[in-house]
């Protein structure tokens, strides 16, 4: 599943070897989650995880706070769902109503040394997330 290079570029540090490791976030088979990791010179720069779940989970709920540093709600998602961004990650929960999942939780985590200063990094994480989630939903055949 190709991502927009423009939103991925801020996290790609200079190096010799670009590598994608892990399972497909889409073709998880009977597993309830899939994970993929992008690294440069064996240094992890971005990690993606998609979990197939039974309902919408609010990333702003107290139980999800542990995932974030300086959590803030992502306003105006371009699809139905709930999202939050932190200093080094994001979480989006959305309906799917597809053949492979009822709902999804998508997690994007970046290395703190990538993506610029904190404000810029948060903006870049949100942009990457908003590029990633609709593509996941399309690949999984989501109708909602």
Biotite code that builds the C-alpha atoms (Angstrom):
import biotite.structure as struc

atoms = struc.array([
    struc.Atom([0.000, 0.000, 0.000], chain_id="A", res_id=1, res_name="UNK", atom_name="CA", element="C"),
    struc.Atom([1.893, 3.078, -1.181], chain_id="A", res_id=2, res_name="UNK", atom_name="CA", element="C"),
    struc.Atom([1.882, 6.173, 0.995], chain_id="A", res_id=3, res_name="UNK", atom_name="CA", element="C"),
    struc.Atom([2.198, 9.722, -0.261], chain_id="A", res_id=4, res_name="UNK", atom_name="CA", element="C"),
    struc.Atom([5.952, 10.355, -0.333], chain_id="A", res_id=5, res_name="UNK", atom_name="CA", element="C"),
    struc.Atom([5.426, 13.992, 0.657], chain_id="A", res_id=6, res_name="UNK", atom_name="CA", element="C"),
    struc.Atom([3.906, 13.052, 4.050], chain_id="A", res_id=7, res_name="UNK", atom_name="CA", element="C"),
    struc.Atom([6.451, 10.287, 4.683], chain_id="A", res_id=8, res_name="UNK", atom_name="CA", element="C"),
    struc.Atom([9.527, 12.348, 3.730], chain_id="A", res_id=9, res_name="UNK", atom_name="CA", element="C"),
    struc.Atom([9.870, 14.345, 7.003], chain_id="A", res_id=10, res_name="UNK", atom_name="CA", element="C"),
    struc.Atom([10.588, 11.102, 8.879], chain_id="A", res_id=11, res_name="UNK", atom_name="CA", element="C"),
    struc.Atom([13.136, 9.661, 6.470], chain_id="A", res_id=12, res_name="UNK", atom_name="CA", element="C"),
    struc.Atom([16.486, 10.582, 7.933], chain_id="A", res_id=13, res_name="UNK", atom_name="CA", element="C"),
    struc.Atom([19.597, 10.502, 5.759], chain_id="A", res_id=14, res_name="UNK", atom_name="CA", element="C"),
    struc.Atom([21.093, 7.066, 5.439], chain_id="A", res_id=15, res_name="UNK", atom_name="CA", element="C"),
    struc.Atom([22.239, 4.302, 3.149], chain_id="A", res_id=16, res_name="UNK", atom_name="CA", element="C"),
    struc.Atom([19.591, 1.609, 3.592], chain_id="A", res_id=17, res_name="UNK", atom_name="CA", element="C"),
    struc.Atom([15.787, 2.074, 3.547], chain_id="A", res_id=18, res_name="UNK", atom_name="CA", element="C"),
    struc.Atom([13.877, -0.984, 4.736], chain_id="A", res_id=19, res_name="UNK", atom_name="CA", element="C"),
    struc.Atom([10.268, -1.986, 5.415], chain_id="A", res_id=20, res_name="UNK", atom_name="CA", element="C"),
    struc.Atom([9.946, -4.746, 8.027], chain_id="A", res_id=21, res_name="UNK", atom_name="CA", element="C"),
    struc.Atom([7.066, -6.663, 9.488], chain_id="A", res_id=22, res_name="UNK", atom_name="CA", element="C"),
    struc.Atom([3.753, -7.952, 8.316], chain_id="A", res_id=23, res_name="UNK", atom_name="CA", element="C"),
    struc.Atom([1.325, -6.269, 6.013], chain_id="A", res_id=24, res_name="UNK", atom_name="CA", element="C"),
    struc.Atom([-1.040, -4.069, 7.998], chain_id="A", res_id=25, res_name="UNK", atom_name="CA", element="C"),
    struc.Atom([-3.751, -5.160, 5.560], chain_id="A", res_id=26, res_name="UNK", atom_name="CA", element="C"),
    struc.Atom([-3.226, -8.865, 4.993], chain_id="A", res_id=27, res_name="UNK", atom_name="CA", element="C"),
    struc.Atom([-3.281, -9.935, 8.620], chain_id="A", res_id=28, res_name="UNK", atom_name="CA", element="C"),
    struc.Atom([-5.278, -13.065, 7.738], chain_id="A", res_id=29, res_name="UNK", atom_name="CA", element="C"),
    struc.Atom([-7.077, -14.298, 10.823], chain_id="A", res_id=30, res_name="UNK", atom_name="CA", element="C"),
    struc.Atom([-4.940, -12.120, 13.091], chain_id="A", res_id=31, res_name="UNK", atom_name="CA", element="C"),
    struc.Atom([-6.664, -9.141, 14.637], chain_id="A", res_id=32, res_name="UNK", atom_name="CA", element="C"),
    struc.Atom([-3.731, -6.821, 14.014], chain_id="A", res_id=33, res_name="UNK", atom_name="CA", element="C"),
    struc.Atom([-0.898, -6.160, 11.600], chain_id="A", res_id=34, res_name="UNK", atom_name="CA", element="C"),
    struc.Atom([2.270, -4.131, 12.043], chain_id="A", res_id=35, res_name="UNK", atom_name="CA", element="C"),
    struc.Atom([4.785, -2.625, 9.653], chain_id="A", res_id=36, res_name="UNK", atom_name="CA", element="C"),
    struc.Atom([7.974, -0.750, 10.451], chain_id="A", res_id=37, res_name="UNK", atom_name="CA", element="C"),
    struc.Atom([10.039, 1.578, 8.247], chain_id="A", res_id=38, res_name="UNK", atom_name="CA", element="C"),
    struc.Atom([13.700, 1.919, 9.102], chain_id="A", res_id=39, res_name="UNK", atom_name="CA", element="C"),
    struc.Atom([16.727, 3.740, 7.748], chain_id="A", res_id=40, res_name="UNK", atom_name="CA", element="C"),
    struc.Atom([20.084, 2.079, 8.409], chain_id="A", res_id=41, res_name="UNK", atom_name="CA", element="C"),
    struc.Atom([18.398, -0.333, 10.872], chain_id="A", res_id=42, res_name="UNK", atom_name="CA", element="C"),
    struc.Atom([17.050, 2.659, 12.820], chain_id="A", res_id=43, res_name="UNK", atom_name="CA", element="C"),
    struc.Atom([13.261, 2.587, 13.174], chain_id="A", res_id=44, res_name="UNK", atom_name="CA", element="C"),
    struc.Atom([11.716, 5.852, 11.961], chain_id="A", res_id=45, res_name="UNK", atom_name="CA", element="C"),
    struc.Atom([7.985, 5.047, 11.523], chain_id="A", res_id=46, res_name="UNK", atom_name="CA", element="C"),
    struc.Atom([5.793, 2.207, 12.757], chain_id="A", res_id=47, res_name="UNK", atom_name="CA", element="C"),
    struc.Atom([2.246, 1.474, 11.582], chain_id="A", res_id=48, res_name="UNK", atom_name="CA", element="C"),
    struc.Atom([-0.224, -0.806, 13.323], chain_id="A", res_id=49, res_name="UNK", atom_name="CA", element="C"),
    struc.Atom([-3.807, -1.633, 12.398], chain_id="A", res_id=50, res_name="UNK", atom_name="CA", element="C"),
    struc.Atom([-6.087, -3.484, 14.793], chain_id="A", res_id=51, res_name="UNK", atom_name="CA", element="C"),
    struc.Atom([-9.439, -5.001, 13.838], chain_id="A", res_id=52, res_name="UNK", atom_name="CA", element="C"),
    struc.Atom([-11.809, -4.232, 16.718], chain_id="A", res_id=53, res_name="UNK", atom_name="CA", element="C"),
    struc.Atom([-15.484, -4.518, 17.668], chain_id="A", res_id=54, res_name="UNK", atom_name="CA", element="C"),
    struc.Atom([-16.294, -0.843, 18.315], chain_id="A", res_id=55, res_name="UNK", atom_name="CA", element="C"),
    struc.Atom([-15.000, 2.725, 18.152], chain_id="A", res_id=56, res_name="UNK", atom_name="CA", element="C"),
    struc.Atom([-12.387, 3.429, 20.824], chain_id="A", res_id=57, res_name="UNK", atom_name="CA", element="C"),
    struc.Atom([-11.994, 7.085, 21.770], chain_id="A", res_id=58, res_name="UNK", atom_name="CA", element="C"),
    struc.Atom([-8.298, 8.015, 21.773], chain_id="A", res_id=59, res_name="UNK", atom_name="CA", element="C"),
    struc.Atom([-9.158, 10.879, 24.149], chain_id="A", res_id=60, res_name="UNK", atom_name="CA", element="C"),
    struc.Atom([-10.603, 8.462, 26.747], chain_id="A", res_id=61, res_name="UNK", atom_name="CA", element="C"),
    struc.Atom([-8.726, 8.079, 30.055], chain_id="A", res_id=62, res_name="UNK", atom_name="CA", element="C"),
    struc.Atom([-7.845, 4.453, 29.229], chain_id="A", res_id=63, res_name="UNK", atom_name="CA", element="C"),
    struc.Atom([-5.919, 5.534, 26.106], chain_id="A", res_id=64, res_name="UNK", atom_name="CA", element="C"),
    struc.Atom([-3.923, 8.314, 27.772], chain_id="A", res_id=65, res_name="UNK", atom_name="CA", element="C"),
    struc.Atom([-0.919, 6.021, 28.348], chain_id="A", res_id=66, res_name="UNK", atom_name="CA", element="C"),
    struc.Atom([-0.264, 5.973, 24.598], chain_id="A", res_id=67, res_name="UNK", atom_name="CA", element="C"),
    struc.Atom([0.476, 9.691, 24.323], chain_id="A", res_id=68, res_name="UNK", atom_name="CA", element="C"),
    struc.Atom([2.653, 12.575, 25.373], chain_id="A", res_id=69, res_name="UNK", atom_name="CA", element="C"),
    struc.Atom([0.703, 15.868, 25.138], chain_id="A", res_id=70, res_name="UNK", atom_name="CA", element="C"),
    struc.Atom([-2.395, 14.304, 23.603], chain_id="A", res_id=71, res_name="UNK", atom_name="CA", element="C"),
    struc.Atom([-4.728, 16.474, 21.511], chain_id="A", res_id=72, res_name="UNK", atom_name="CA", element="C"),
    struc.Atom([-7.841, 15.596, 19.549], chain_id="A", res_id=73, res_name="UNK", atom_name="CA", element="C"),
    struc.Atom([-7.523, 15.510, 15.759], chain_id="A", res_id=74, res_name="UNK", atom_name="CA", element="C"),
    struc.Atom([-10.264, 17.849, 14.621], chain_id="A", res_id=75, res_name="UNK", atom_name="CA", element="C"),
    struc.Atom([-12.214, 17.444, 11.382], chain_id="A", res_id=76, res_name="UNK", atom_name="CA", element="C"),
    struc.Atom([-11.174, 13.938, 10.338], chain_id="A", res_id=77, res_name="UNK", atom_name="CA", element="C"),
    struc.Atom([-11.958, 13.535, 6.611], chain_id="A", res_id=78, res_name="UNK", atom_name="CA", element="C"),
    struc.Atom([-13.823, 10.301, 7.431], chain_id="A", res_id=79, res_name="UNK", atom_name="CA", element="C"),
    struc.Atom([-16.091, 9.185, 10.321], chain_id="A", res_id=80, res_name="UNK", atom_name="CA", element="C"),
    struc.Atom([-14.165, 8.336, 13.477], chain_id="A", res_id=81, res_name="UNK", atom_name="CA", element="C"),
    struc.Atom([-12.157, 9.688, 16.375], chain_id="A", res_id=82, res_name="UNK", atom_name="CA", element="C"),
    struc.Atom([-8.486, 10.624, 16.393], chain_id="A", res_id=83, res_name="UNK", atom_name="CA", element="C"),
    struc.Atom([-5.742, 12.013, 18.590], chain_id="A", res_id=84, res_name="UNK", atom_name="CA", element="C"),
    struc.Atom([-2.151, 13.051, 18.051], chain_id="A", res_id=85, res_name="UNK", atom_name="CA", element="C"),
    struc.Atom([0.732, 13.267, 20.507], chain_id="A", res_id=86, res_name="UNK", atom_name="CA", element="C"),
    struc.Atom([4.363, 14.342, 20.351], chain_id="A", res_id=87, res_name="UNK", atom_name="CA", element="C"),
    struc.Atom([5.440, 11.082, 18.681], chain_id="A", res_id=88, res_name="UNK", atom_name="CA", element="C"),
    struc.Atom([2.308, 9.198, 17.645], chain_id="A", res_id=89, res_name="UNK", atom_name="CA", element="C"),
    struc.Atom([-1.325, 9.167, 16.606], chain_id="A", res_id=90, res_name="UNK", atom_name="CA", element="C"),
    struc.Atom([-4.345, 6.943, 17.070], chain_id="A", res_id=91, res_name="UNK", atom_name="CA", element="C"),
    struc.Atom([-7.469, 6.867, 14.926], chain_id="A", res_id=92, res_name="UNK", atom_name="CA", element="C"),
    struc.Atom([-10.523, 4.714, 15.559], chain_id="A", res_id=93, res_name="UNK", atom_name="CA", element="C"),
    struc.Atom([-12.989, 4.390, 12.697], chain_id="A", res_id=94, res_name="UNK", atom_name="CA", element="C"),
    struc.Atom([-15.854, 2.255, 11.425], chain_id="A", res_id=95, res_name="UNK", atom_name="CA", element="C"),
    struc.Atom([-15.170, -0.158, 8.589], chain_id="A", res_id=96, res_name="UNK", atom_name="CA", element="C"),
    struc.Atom([-18.253, -2.338, 8.024], chain_id="A", res_id=97, res_name="UNK", atom_name="CA", element="C"),
    struc.Atom([-16.248, -4.368, 5.556], chain_id="A", res_id=98, res_name="UNK", atom_name="CA", element="C"),
    struc.Atom([-15.728, -8.065, 4.930], chain_id="A", res_id=99, res_name="UNK", atom_name="CA", element="C"),
    struc.Atom([-12.567, -8.151, 7.063], chain_id="A", res_id=100, res_name="UNK", atom_name="CA", element="C"),
    struc.Atom([-13.434, -5.849, 9.999], chain_id="A", res_id=101, res_name="UNK", atom_name="CA", element="C"),
    struc.Atom([-16.288, -3.984, 11.688], chain_id="A", res_id=102, res_name="UNK", atom_name="CA", element="C"),
    struc.Atom([-14.053, -1.235, 13.103], chain_id="A", res_id=103, res_name="UNK", atom_name="CA", element="C"),
    struc.Atom([-10.365, -0.334, 12.972], chain_id="A", res_id=104, res_name="UNK", atom_name="CA", element="C"),
    struc.Atom([-7.815, 1.290, 15.214], chain_id="A", res_id=105, res_name="UNK", atom_name="CA", element="C"),
    struc.Atom([-4.809, 2.689, 13.350], chain_id="A", res_id=106, res_name="UNK", atom_name="CA", element="C"),
    struc.Atom([-1.669, 3.619, 15.274], chain_id="A", res_id=107, res_name="UNK", atom_name="CA", element="C"),
    struc.Atom([1.258, 5.579, 13.823], chain_id="A", res_id=108, res_name="UNK", atom_name="CA", element="C"),
    struc.Atom([4.414, 5.966, 15.913], chain_id="A", res_id=109, res_name="UNK", atom_name="CA", element="C"),
    struc.Atom([7.561, 7.837, 14.916], chain_id="A", res_id=110, res_name="UNK", atom_name="CA", element="C"),
    struc.Atom([11.054, 8.077, 16.334], chain_id="A", res_id=111, res_name="UNK", atom_name="CA", element="C"),
    struc.Atom([11.457, 11.236, 18.421], chain_id="A", res_id=112, res_name="UNK", atom_name="CA", element="C"),
    struc.Atom([14.609, 12.136, 16.498], chain_id="A", res_id=113, res_name="UNK", atom_name="CA", element="C"),
    struc.Atom([12.694, 12.334, 13.209], chain_id="A", res_id=114, res_name="UNK", atom_name="CA", element="C"),
    struc.Atom([10.228, 14.858, 11.861], chain_id="A", res_id=115, res_name="UNK", atom_name="CA", element="C"),
    struc.Atom([11.566, 18.239, 13.039], chain_id="A", res_id=116, res_name="UNK", atom_name="CA", element="C"),
    struc.Atom([10.695, 20.170, 16.209], chain_id="A", res_id=117, res_name="UNK", atom_name="CA", element="C"),
    struc.Atom([7.709, 19.090, 18.333], chain_id="A", res_id=118, res_name="UNK", atom_name="CA", element="C"),
    struc.Atom([5.105, 21.350, 16.676], chain_id="A", res_id=119, res_name="UNK", atom_name="CA", element="C"),
    struc.Atom([6.292, 20.410, 13.188], chain_id="A", res_id=120, res_name="UNK", atom_name="CA", element="C"),
    struc.Atom([6.514, 16.712, 14.120], chain_id="A", res_id=121, res_name="UNK", atom_name="CA", element="C"),
    struc.Atom([2.936, 16.676, 15.458], chain_id="A", res_id=122, res_name="UNK", atom_name="CA", element="C"),
    struc.Atom([1.683, 18.327, 12.246], chain_id="A", res_id=123, res_name="UNK", atom_name="CA", element="C"),
    struc.Atom([3.645, 15.796, 10.164], chain_id="A", res_id=124, res_name="UNK", atom_name="CA", element="C"),
    struc.Atom([2.361, 12.815, 12.205], chain_id="A", res_id=125, res_name="UNK", atom_name="CA", element="C"),
    struc.Atom([-1.208, 14.014, 11.696], chain_id="A", res_id=126, res_name="UNK", atom_name="CA", element="C"),
    struc.Atom([-0.658, 14.455, 7.926], chain_id="A", res_id=127, res_name="UNK", atom_name="CA", element="C"),
    struc.Atom([0.866, 10.961, 7.667], chain_id="A", res_id=128, res_name="UNK", atom_name="CA", element="C"),
    struc.Atom([-2.043, 9.491, 9.643], chain_id="A", res_id=129, res_name="UNK", atom_name="CA", element="C"),
    struc.Atom([-4.646, 11.203, 7.455], chain_id="A", res_id=130, res_name="UNK", atom_name="CA", element="C"),
    struc.Atom([-2.919, 9.761, 4.377], chain_id="A", res_id=131, res_name="UNK", atom_name="CA", element="C"),
    struc.Atom([-2.567, 6.264, 5.895], chain_id="A", res_id=132, res_name="UNK", atom_name="CA", element="C"),
    struc.Atom([-6.030, 5.587, 7.371], chain_id="A", res_id=133, res_name="UNK", atom_name="CA", element="C"),
    struc.Atom([-8.163, 6.138, 4.221], chain_id="A", res_id=134, res_name="UNK", atom_name="CA", element="C"),
    struc.Atom([-5.804, 3.875, 2.252], chain_id="A", res_id=135, res_name="UNK", atom_name="CA", element="C"),
    struc.Atom([-6.122, 1.143, 4.883], chain_id="A", res_id=136, res_name="UNK", atom_name="CA", element="C"),
    struc.Atom([-9.906, 1.449, 4.802], chain_id="A", res_id=137, res_name="UNK", atom_name="CA", element="C"),
    struc.Atom([-9.923, 1.200, 1.003], chain_id="A", res_id=138, res_name="UNK", atom_name="CA", element="C"),
    struc.Atom([-7.606, -1.842, 0.978], chain_id="A", res_id=139, res_name="UNK", atom_name="CA", element="C"),
    struc.Atom([-9.783, -3.616, 3.561], chain_id="A", res_id=140, res_name="UNK", atom_name="CA", element="C"),
    struc.Atom([-12.943, -2.958, 1.560], chain_id="A", res_id=141, res_name="UNK", atom_name="CA", element="C"),
    struc.Atom([-14.531, -0.794, 4.247], chain_id="A", res_id=142, res_name="UNK", atom_name="CA", element="C"),
    struc.Atom([-17.949, 0.594, 3.357], chain_id="A", res_id=143, res_name="UNK", atom_name="CA", element="C"),
    struc.Atom([-18.255, 2.983, 6.305], chain_id="A", res_id=144, res_name="UNK", atom_name="CA", element="C"),
])
